[in-house]
Amino acid sequence: GDRWFNEAAPITLAGSASRTTVTSFQTPPGFLGIFRAFATALENAADWDIVTWAVEIGGHPVPGFESLRGPISDILYPVIILWPIFRGQLVQVVATNAGTTDIENVTAMVRGTYFIG
């Protein structure tokens, strides 16, 4: 049957950082998957204006999710997205910091399923 992945981790996003991976999941060899949901979080609400998010699969932005600003969704109620993941593809949420100071506790979550394919 399907196996679930649910990856989330906080990072410190460096000042002026560009397209930094916040969290990710890669399908194991021989597996396909479905990317089902994602969420983002910041500790300080004032930082929403300077952080831009993107969702990428296989090194390419997911159309409609390539440049997101402001509160998108919280971890308890993630954005539902159904997107195929092919063998070995990396699913990731990346963030860019338009400010010059580091931002602590920048968090993203990716959730989905994978299966033998």
C-alpha positions, 0 to 999 in steps of 0.5 A: 500500500501507499506510504505517507511522508510528512516532513517539516523542519524549522530553519534560520533563513539568512539575510538576503538568502535566495531560494533556500530549501526549508524542507524537502522529501525525495522519493526512494529509488523505484517509487512514485508518489503524490504530493498532497499538501504543504504549509508554511510558518513564520515565528514573527508575523512582521516577516511575512512581507519579506519572505517569498515562498516557492514549491518545487518538484524535480528542480522546477517550480510548480505552476501557481506556487512559484512565488507566494507571499504572505500567510499561505496556510498553517501546519494544521490546515495545509494547502491541498495540492495533488501533483505527481512525483516521479522516481527520484524527484525532490519535493521542496519548499524554498524561501527567499529573504528580501531583508538583510537580517536573519529570520529564525524559525522559518518552517515549511511542511510537505505531505504526500504518499509514495508507492512502488512504481 
